[in-house]
Amino acid sequence: MDRLLATLELREQRIATTSQISTTPPVILFMAEPAVLITVDGEIRLKQEEGSNLMRVINTPYILLLDTL
């Protein structure tokens, strides 16, 4: 009986966990010319580059700059 109750509790936990998973497919972009997908961790965070009018995106491994002029 204990094993049965433990299994039922585990089942309820799994159902609660899987109900939070989004199954919505991502938007697929198609380009007829070469392109690079740049990933950003969350919302874009900018930092001012010293001595210039440029701001850099700091939450990506790529160099992305925004010219503020």
mmCIF file as gemmi writes it, N, C-alpha and C atoms, coordinates in Angstrom:
data_model
loop_
_atom_site.group_PDB
_atom_site.id
_atom_site.type_symbol
_atom_site.label_atom_id
_atom_site.label_alt_id
_atom_site.label_comp_id
_atom_site.label_asym_id
_atom_site.label_entity_id
_atom_site.label_seq_id
_atom_site.pdbx_PDB_ins_code
_atom_site.Cartn_x
_atom_site.Cartn_y
_atom_site.Cartn_z
_atom_site.occupancy
_atom_site.B_iso_or_equiv
_atom_site.pdbx_formal_charge
_atom_site.auth_seq_id
_atom_site.auth_asym_id
_atom_site.pdbx_PDB_model_num
ATOM 1 N N . MET Axp A 1 ? 0.822 -1.187 0 1 0 ? 1 A 1
ATOM 2 C CA . MET Axp A 1 ? 0 0 0 1 0 ? 1 A 1
ATOM 3 C C . MET Axp A 1 ? 0.869 1.256 0 1 0 ? 1 A 1
ATOM 4 N N . ASP Axp A 2 ? 1.99 1.221 0.766 1 0 ? 2 A 1
ATOM 5 C CA . ASP Axp A 2 ? 2.892 2.375 0.808 1 0 ? 2 A 1
ATOM 6 C C . ASP Axp A 2 ? 3.491 2.664 -0.559 1 0 ? 2 A 1
ATOM 7 N N . ARG Axp A 3 ? 3.861 1.593 -1.255 1 0 ? 3 A 1
ATOM 8 C CA . ARG Axp A 3 ? 4.449 1.776 -2.584 1 0 ? 3 A 1
ATOM 9 C C . ARG Axp A 3 ? 3.429 2.356 -3.553 1 0 ? 3 A 1
ATOM 10 N N . LEU Axp A 4 ? 2.194 1.906 -3.437 1 0 ? 4 A 1
ATOM 11 C CA . LEU Axp A 4 ? 1.13 2.423 -4.299 1 0 ? 4 A 1
ATOM 12 C C . LEU Axp A 4 ? 0.894 3.905 -4.028 1 0 ? 4 A 1
ATOM 13 N N . LEU Axp A 5 ? 0.834 4.297 -2.785 1 0 ? 5 A 1
ATOM 14 C CA . LEU Axp A 5 ? 0.64 5.706 -2.434 1 0 ? 5 A 1
ATOM 15 C C . LEU Axp A 5 ? 1.811 6.569 -2.9 1 0 ? 5 A 1
ATOM 16 N N . ALA Axp A 6 ? 3.031 6.047 -2.747 1 0 ? 6 A 1
ATOM 17 C CA . ALA Axp A 6 ? 4.213 6.786 -3.21 1 0 ? 6 A 1
ATOM 18 C C . ALA Axp A 6 ? 4.177 6.971 -4.717 1 0 ? 6 A 1
ATOM 19 N N . THR Axp A 7 ? 3.754 5.94 -5.449 1 0 ? 7 A 1
ATOM 20 C CA . THR Axp A 7 ? 3.657 6.024 -6.904 1 0 ? 7 A 1
ATOM 21 C C . THR Axp A 7 ? 2.602 7.043 -7.317 1 0 ? 7 A 1
ATOM 22 N N . LEU Axp A 8 ? 1.48 7.064 -6.628 1 0 ? 8 A 1
ATOM 23 C CA . LEU Axp A 8 ? 0.429 8.032 -6.951 1 0 ? 8 A 1
ATOM 24 C C . LEU Axp A 8 ? 0.875 9.459 -6.672 1 0 ? 8 A 1
ATOM 25 N N . GLU Axp A 9 ? 1.625 9.663 -5.589 1 0 ? 9 A 1
ATOM 26 C CA . GLU Axp A 9 ? 2.145 11.005 -5.295 1 0 ? 9 A 1
ATOM 27 C C . GLU Axp A 9 ? 3.119 11.45 -6.374 1 0 ? 9 A 1
ATOM 28 N N . LEU Axp A 10 ? 3.99 10.525 -6.803 1 0 ? 10 A 1
ATOM 29 C CA . LEU Axp A 10 ? 4.956 10.834 -7.851 1 0 ? 10 A 1
ATOM 30 C C . LEU Axp A 10 ? 4.237 11.178 -9.152 1 0 ? 10 A 1
ATOM 31 N N . ARG Axp A 11 ? 3.167 10.474 -9.446 1 0 ? 11 A 1
ATOM 32 C CA . ARG Axp A 11 ? 2.382 10.738 -10.651 1 0 ? 11 A 1
ATOM 33 C C . ARG Axp A 11 ? 1.8 12.148 -10.606 1 0 ? 11 A 1
ATOM 34 N N . GLU Axp A 12 ? 1.262 12.547 -9.481 1 0 ? 12 A 1
ATOM 35 C CA . GLU Axp A 12 ? 0.698 13.884 -9.337 1 0 ? 12 A 1
ATOM 36 C C . GLU Axp A 12 ? 1.765 14.957 -9.522 1 0 ? 12 A 1
ATOM 37 N N . GLN Axp A 13 ? 2.96 14.72 -9 1 0 ? 13 A 1
ATOM 38 C CA . GLN Axp A 13 ? 4.058 15.673 -9.16 1 0 ? 13 A 1
ATOM 39 C C . GLN Axp A 13 ? 4.453 15.792 -10.622 1 0 ? 13 A 1
ATOM 40 N N . ARG Axp A 14 ? 4.514 14.674 -11.314 1 0 ? 14 A 1
ATOM 41 C CA . ARG Axp A 14 ? 4.876 14.7 -12.737 1 0 ? 14 A 1
ATOM 42 C C . ARG Axp A 14 ? 3.831 15.43 -13.559 1 0 ? 14 A 1
ATOM 43 N N . ILE Axp A 15 ? 2.57 15.213 -13.258 1 0 ? 15 A 1
ATOM 44 C CA . ILE Axp A 15 ? 1.498 15.91 -13.995 1 0 ? 15 A 1
ATOM 45 C C . ILE Axp A 15 ? 1.6 17.411 -13.752 1 0 ? 15 A 1
ATOM 46 N N . ALA Axp A 16 ? 1.835 17.814 -12.517 1 0 ? 16 A 1
ATOM 47 C CA . ALA Axp A 16 ? 1.953 19.243 -12.206 1 0 ? 16 A 1
ATOM 48 C C . ALA Axp A 16 ? 3.156 19.854 -12.917 1 0 ? 16 A 1
ATOM 49 N N . THR Axp A 17 ? 4.263 19.129 -12.992 1 0 ? 17 A 1
ATOM 50 C CA . THR Axp A 17 ? 5.47 19.637 -13.642 1 0 ? 17 A 1
ATOM 51 C C . THR Axp A 17 ? 5.286 19.74 -15.151 1 0 ? 17 A 1
ATOM 52 N N . THR Axp A 18 ? 4.725 18.711 -15.761 1 0 ? 18 A 1
ATOM 53 C CA . THR Axp A 18 ? 4.581 18.719 -17.221 1 0 ? 18 A 1
ATOM 54 C C . THR Axp A 18 ? 3.504 19.67 -17.701 1 0 ? 18 A 1
ATOM 55 N N . SER Axp A 19 ? 2.576 20.065 -16.85 1 0 ? 19 A 1
ATOM 56 C CA . SER Axp A 19 ? 1.553 21.005 -17.287 1 0 ? 19 A 1
ATOM 57 C C . SER Axp A 19 ? 2.128 22.394 -17.514 1 0 ? 19 A 1
ATOM 58 N N . GLN Axp A 20 ? 3.329 22.661 -16.998 1 0 ? 20 A 1
ATOM 59 C CA . GLN Axp A 20 ? 3.962 23.966 -17.158 1 0 ? 20 A 1
ATOM 60 C C . GLN Axp A 20 ? 4.839 24.04 -18.415 1 0 ? 20 A 1
ATOM 61 N N . ILE Axp A 21 ? 5.008 22.938 -19.108 1 0 ? 21 A 1
ATOM 62 C CA . ILE Axp A 21 ? 5.847 22.91 -20.307 1 0 ? 21 A 1
ATOM 63 C C . ILE Axp A 21 ? 5.062 23.457 -21.49 1 0 ? 21 A 1
ATOM 64 N N . SER Axp A 22 ? 5.663 24.397 -22.189 1 0 ? 22 A 1
ATOM 65 C CA . SER Axp A 22 ? 5.021 24.983 -23.366 1 0 ? 22 A 1
ATOM 66 C C . SER Axp A 22 ? 5.287 24.093 -24.579 1 0 ? 22 A 1
ATOM 67 N N . THR Axp A 23 ? 4.234 23.747 -25.287 1 0 ? 23 A 1
ATOM 68 C CA . THR Axp A 23 ? 4.378 22.93 -26.495 1 0 ? 23 A 1
ATOM 69 C C . THR Axp A 23 ? 4.135 23.756 -27.761 1 0 ? 23 A 1
ATOM 70 N N . THR Axp A 24 ? 4.106 25.078 -27.601 1 0 ? 24 A 1
ATOM 71 C CA . THR Axp A 24 ? 3.918 25.963 -28.745 1 0 ? 24 A 1
ATOM 72 C C . THR Axp A 24 ? 5.186 25.941 -29.604 1 0 ? 24 A 1
ATOM 73 N N . PRO Axp A 25 ? 5.064 25.62 -30.891 1 0 ? 25 A 1
ATOM 74 C CA . PRO Axp A 25 ? 6.256 25.58 -31.732 1 0 ? 25 A 1
ATOM 75 C C . PRO Axp A 25 ? 6.825 26.981 -31.954 1 0 ? 25 A 1
ATOM 76 N N . PRO Axp A 26 ? 8.139 27.103 -32.146 1 0 ? 26 A 1
ATOM 77 C CA . PRO Axp A 26 ? 8.73 28.418 -32.383 1 0 ? 26 A 1
ATOM 78 C C . PRO Axp A 26 ? 8.409 28.927 -33.783 1 0 ? 26 A 1
ATOM 79 N N . VAL Axp A 27 ? 8.533 30.222 -33.956 1 0 ? 27 A 1
ATOM 80 C CA . VAL Axp A 27 ? 8.365 30.821 -35.275 1 0 ? 27 A 1
ATOM 81 C C . VAL Axp A 27 ? 9.592 30.455 -36.103 1 0 ? 27 A 1
ATOM 82 N N . ILE Axp A 28 ? 9.378 29.985 -37.305 1 0 ? 28 A 1
ATOM 83 C CA . ILE Axp A 28 ? 10.475 29.595 -38.19 1 0 ? 28 A 1
ATOM 84 C C . ILE Axp A 28 ? 10.654 30.686 -39.23 1 0 ? 28 A 1
ATOM 85 N N . LEU Axp A 29 ? 11.857 31.242 -39.285 1 0 ? 29 A 1
ATOM 86 C CA . LEU Axp A 29 ? 12.175 32.279 -40.264 1 0 ? 29 A 1
ATOM 87 C C . LEU Axp A 29 ? 12.923 31.642 -41.432 1 0 ? 29 A 1
ATOM 88 N N . PHE Axp A 30 ? 12.544 31.988 -42.643 1 0 ? 30 A 1
ATOM 89 C CA . PHE Axp A 30 ? 13.22 31.48 -43.83 1 0 ? 30 A 1
ATOM 90 C C . PHE Axp A 30 ? 13.815 32.646 -44.595 1 0 ? 30 A 1
ATOM 91 N N . MET Axp A 31 ? 15.079 32.497 -44.985 1 0 ? 31 A 1
ATOM 92 C CA . MET Axp A 31 ? 15.746 33.507 -45.81 1 0 ? 31 A 1
ATOM 93 C C . MET Axp A 31 ? 16.401 32.797 -46.985 1 0 ? 31 A 1
ATOM 94 N N . ALA Axp A 32 ? 16.319 33.406 -48.134 1 0 ? 32 A 1
ATOM 95 C CA . ALA Axp A 32 ? 16.923 32.826 -49.327 1 0 ? 32 A 1
ATOM 96 C C . ALA Axp A 32 ? 18.409 33.15 -49.419 1 0 ? 32 A 1
ATOM 97 N N . GLU Axp A 33 ? 18.919 33.979 -48.511 1 0 ? 33 A 1
ATOM 98 C CA . GLU Axp A 33 ? 20.34 34.33 -48.495 1 0 ? 33 A 1
ATOM 99 C C . GLU Axp A 33 ? 20.942 33.907 -47.151 1 0 ? 33 A 1
ATOM 100 N N . PRO Axp A 34 ? 22.253 33.776 -47.077 1 0 ? 34 A 1
ATOM 101 C CA . PRO Axp A 34 ? 22.883 33.332 -45.825 1 0 ? 34 A 1
ATOM 102 C C . PRO Axp A 34 ? 22.569 34.27 -44.654 1 0 ? 34 A 1
ATOM 103 N N . ALA Axp A 35 ? 22.38 33.68 -43.489 1 0 ? 35 A 1
ATOM 104 C CA . ALA Axp A 35 ? 22.086 34.454 -42.282 1 0 ? 35 A 1
ATOM 105 C C . ALA Axp A 35 ? 22.672 33.73 -41.076 1 0 ? 35 A 1
ATOM 106 N N . VAL Axp A 36 ? 22.765 34.432 -39.962 1 0 ? 36 A 1
ATOM 107 C CA . VAL Axp A 36 ? 23.274 33.866 -38.716 1 0 ? 36 A 1
ATOM 108 C C . VAL Axp A 36 ? 22.232 34.102 -37.634 1 0 ? 36 A 1
ATOM 109 N N . LEU Axp A 37 ? 21.942 33.059 -36.888 1 0 ? 37 A 1
ATOM 110 C CA . LEU Axp A 37 ? 21.031 33.2 -35.76 1 0 ? 37 A 1
ATOM 111 C C . LEU Axp A 37 ? 21.844 33.583 -34.534 1 0 ? 37 A 1
ATOM 112 N N . ILE Axp A 38 ? 21.529 34.734 -33.961 1 0 ? 38 A 1
ATOM 113 C CA . ILE Axp A 38 ? 22.254 35.226 -32.785 1 0 ? 38 A 1
ATOM 114 C C . ILE Axp A 38 ? 21.358 35.045 -31.571 1 0 ? 38 A 1
ATOM 115 N N . THR Axp A 39 ? 21.868 34.326 -30.589 1 0 ? 39 A 1
ATOM 116 C CA . THR Axp A 39 ? 21.089 34.079 -29.38 1 0 ? 39 A 1
ATOM 117 C C . THR Axp A 39 ? 21.404 35.136 -28.332 1 0 ? 39 A 1
ATOM 118 N N . VAL Axp A 40 ? 20.362 35.542 -27.613 1 0 ? 40 A 1
ATOM 119 C CA . VAL Axp A 40 ? 20.494 36.507 -26.527 1 0 ? 40 A 1
ATOM 120 C C . VAL Axp A 40 ? 19.82 35.88 -25.315 1 0 ? 40 A 1
ATOM 121 N N . ASP Axp A 41 ? 20.497 35.918 -24.176 1 0 ? 41 A 1
ATOM 122 C CA . ASP Axp A 41 ? 19.978 35.328 -22.956 1 0 ? 41 A 1
ATOM 123 C C . ASP Axp A 41 ? 18.987 36.288 -22.296 1 0 ? 41 A 1
ATOM 124 N N . GLY Axp A 42 ? 17.701 36.11 -22.573 1 0 ? 42 A 1
ATOM 125 C CA . GLY Axp A 42 ? 16.662 36.972 -22.002 1 0 ? 42 A 1
ATOM 126 C C . GLY Axp A 42 ? 16.494 38.256 -22.791 1 0 ? 42 A 1
ATOM 127 N N . GLU Axp A 43 ? 15.984 39.284 -22.11 1 0 ? 43 A 1
ATOM 128 C CA . GLU Axp A 43 ? 15.811 40.593 -22.732 1 0 ? 43 A 1
ATOM 129 C C . GLU Axp A 43 ? 17.18 41.227 -22.971 1 0 ? 43 A 1
ATOM 130 N N . ILE Axp A 44 ? 17.288 42.028 -24.009 1 0 ? 44 A 1
ATOM 131 C CA . ILE Axp A 44 ? 18.559 42.665 -24.351 1 0 ? 44 A 1
ATOM 132 C C . ILE Axp A 44 ? 18.976 43.632 -23.242 1 0 ? 44 A 1
ATOM 133 N N . ARG Axp A 45 ? 20.234 43.494 -22.791 1 0 ? 45 A 1
ATOM 134 C CA . ARG Axp A 45 ? 20.797 44.417 -21.795 1 0 ? 45 A 1
ATOM 135 C C . ARG Axp A 45 ? 21.95 45.16 -22.457 1 0 ? 45 A 1
ATOM 136 N N . LEU Axp A 46 ? 21.896 46.481 -22.398 1 0 ? 46 A 1
ATOM 137 C CA . LEU Axp A 46 ? 22.893 47.32 -23.05 1 0 ? 46 A 1
ATOM 138 C C . LEU Axp A 46 ? 23.828 47.95 -22.03 1 0 ? 46 A 1
ATOM 139 N N . LYS Axp A 47 ? 25.098 48.132 -22.459 1 0 ? 47 A 1
ATOM 140 C CA . LYS Axp A 47 ? 26.097 48.799 -21.632 1 0 ? 47 A 1
ATOM 141 C C . LYS Axp A 47 ? 26.818 49.808 -22.516 1 0 ? 47 A 1
ATOM 142 N N . GLN Axp A 48 ? 26.986 51.026 -22.013 1 0 ? 48 A 1
ATOM 143 C CA . GLN Axp A 48 ? 27.675 52.081 -22.764 1 0 ? 48 A 1
ATOM 144 C C . GLN Axp A 48 ? 29.148 51.734 -22.923 1 0 ? 48 A 1
ATOM 145 N N . GLU Axp A 49 ? 29.664 51.832 -24.15 1 0 ? 49 A 1
ATOM 146 C CA . GLU Axp A 49 ? 31.083 51.637 -24.41 1 0 ? 49 A 1
ATOM 147 C C . GLU Axp A 49 ? 31.79 52.955 -24.139 1 0 ? 49 A 1
ATOM 148 N N . GLU Axp A 50 ? 32.788 52.909 -23.296 1 0 ? 50 A 1
ATOM 149 C CA . GLU Axp A 50 ? 33.501 54.129 -22.893 1 0 ? 50 A 1
ATOM 150 C C . GLU Axp A 50 ? 34.146 54.827 -24.089 1 0 ? 50 A 1
ATOM 151 N N . GLY Axp A 51 ? 34.014 56.136 -24.133 1 0 ? 51 A 1
ATOM 152 C CA . GLY Axp A 51 ? 34.651 56.942 -25.168 1 0 ? 51 A 1
ATOM 153 C C . GLY Axp A 51 ? 33.989 56.861 -26.532 1 0 ? 51 A 1
ATOM 154 N N . SER Axp A 52 ? 32.749 56.391 -26.597 1 0 ? 52 A 1
ATOM 155 C CA . SER Axp A 52 ? 32.062 56.309 -27.887 1 0 ? 52 A 1
ATOM 156 C C . SER Axp A 52 ? 30.559 56.497 -27.698 1 0 ? 52 A 1
ATOM 157 N N . ASN Axp A 53 ? 29.867 56.571 -28.83 1 0 ? 53 A 1
ATOM 158 C CA . ASN Axp A 53 ? 28.409 56.657 -28.807 1 0 ? 53 A 1
ATOM 159 C C . ASN Axp A 53 ? 27.761 55.284 -28.943 1 0 ? 53 A 1
ATOM 160 N N . LEU Axp A 54 ? 28.536 54.24 -28.77 1 0 ? 54 A 1
ATOM 161 C CA . LEU Axp A 54 ? 28.047 52.883 -28.962 1 0 ? 54 A 1
ATOM 162 C C . LEU Axp A 54 ? 27.607 52.264 -27.644 1 0 ? 54 A 1
ATOM 163 N N . MET Axp A 55 ? 26.587 51.429 -27.743 1 0 ? 55 A 1
ATOM 164 C CA . MET Axp A 55 ? 26.155 50.625 -26.611 1 0 ? 55 A 1
ATOM 165 C C . MET Axp A 55 ? 26.283 49.159 -27.036 1 0 ? 55 A 1
ATOM 166 N N . ARG Axp A 56 ? 26.767 48.316 -26.122 1 0 ? 56 A 1
ATOM 167 C CA . ARG Axp A 56 ? 27.01 46.916 -26.442 1 0 ? 56 A 1
ATOM 168 C C . ARG Axp A 56 ? 25.986 46.028 -25.75 1 0 ? 56 A 1
ATOM 169 N N . VAL Axp A 57 ? 25.5 45.001 -26.449 1 0 ? 57 A 1
ATOM 170 C CA . VAL Axp A 57 ? 24.61 44.004 -25.848 1 0 ? 57 A 1
ATOM 171 C C . VAL Axp A 57 ? 25.496 43.066 -25.043 1 0 ? 57 A 1
ATOM 172 N N . ILE Axp A 58 ? 25.252 43.003 -23.725 1 0 ? 58 A 1
ATOM 173 C CA . ILE Axp A 58 ? 26.17 42.261 -22.861 1 0 ? 58 A 1
ATOM 174 C C . ILE Axp A 58 ? 25.705 40.845 -22.549 1 0 ? 58 A 1
ATOM 175 N N . ASN Axp A 59 ? 24.49 40.472 -22.91 1 0 ? 59 A 1
ATOM 176 C CA . ASN Axp A 59 ? 24.043 39.119 -22.599 1 0 ? 59 A 1
ATOM 177 C C . ASN Axp A 59 ? 23.963 38.23 -23.841 1 0 ? 59 A 1
ATOM 178 N N . THR Axp A 60 ? 25.033 38.281 -24.633 1 0 ? 60 A 1
ATOM 179 C CA . THR Axp A 60 ? 25.215 37.402 -25.781 1 0 ? 60 A 1
ATOM 180 C C . THR Axp A 60 ? 26.709 37.186 -25.981 1 0 ? 60 A 1
ATOM 181 N N . PRO Axp A 61 ? 27.112 36.026 -26.493 1 0 ? 61 A 1
ATOM 182 C CA . PRO Axp A 61 ? 28.537 35.806 -26.732 1 0 ? 61 A 1
ATOM 183 C C . PRO Axp A 61 ? 29.052 36.521 -27.98 1 0 ? 61 A 1
ATOM 184 N N . TYR Axp A 62 ? 28.161 37.124 -28.747 1 0 ? 62 A 1
ATOM 185 C CA . TYR Axp A 62 ? 28.535 37.819 -29.979 1 0 ? 62 A 1
ATOM 186 C C . TYR Axp A 62 ? 28.701 39.307 -29.709 1 0 ? 62 A 1
ATOM 187 N N . ILE Axp A 63 ? 29.413 39.987 -30.6 1 0 ? 63 A 1
ATOM 188 C CA . ILE Axp A 63 ? 29.562 41.428 -30.473 1 0 ? 63 A 1
ATOM 189 C C . ILE Axp A 63 ? 28.411 42.088 -31.225 1 0 ? 63 A 1
ATOM 190 N N . LEU Axp A 64 ? 27.499 42.687 -30.476 1 0 ? 64 A 1
ATOM 191 C CA . LEU Axp A 64 ? 26.394 43.445 -31.036 1 0 ? 64 A 1
ATOM 192 C C . LEU Axp A 64 ? 26.465 44.846 -30.492 1 0 ? 64 A 1
ATOM 193 N N . LEU Axp A 65 ? 26.512 45.826 -31.397 1 0 ? 65 A 1
ATOM 194 C CA . LEU Axp A 65 ? 26.643 47.22 -31 1 0 ? 65 A 1
ATOM 195 C C . LEU Axp A 65 ? 25.467 48.029 -31.514 1 0 ? 65 A 1
ATOM 196 N N . LEU Axp A 66 ? 25.038 49.001 -30.715 1 0 ? 66 A 1
ATOM 197 C CA . LEU Axp A 66 ? 23.979 49.919 -31.097 1 0 ? 66 A 1
ATOM 198 C C . LEU Axp A 66 ? 24.574 51.318 -31.151 1 0 ? 66 A 1
ATOM 199 N N . ASP Axp A 67 ? 24.459 51.951 -32.32 1 0 ? 67 A 1
ATOM 200 C CA . ASP Axp A 67 ? 24.933 53.317 -32.488 1 0 ? 67 A 1
ATOM 201 C C . ASP Axp A 67 ? 23.827 54.252 -32.024 1 0 ? 67 A 1
ATOM 202 N N . THR Axp A 68 ? 24.075 55.039 -30.993 1 0 ? 68 A 1
ATOM 203 C CA . THR Axp A 68 ? 23.047 55.895 -30.399 1 0 ? 68 A 1
ATOM 204 C C . THR Axp A 68 ? 22.898 57.231 -31.113 1 0 ? 68 A 1
ATOM 205 N N . LEU Axp A 69 ? 23.664 57.481 -32.16 1 0 ? 69 A 1
ATOM 206 C CA . LEU Axp A 69 ? 23.522 58.747 -32.908 1 0 ? 69 A 1
ATOM 207 C C . LEU Axp A 69 ? 22.427 58.677 -33.918 1 0 ? 69 A 1
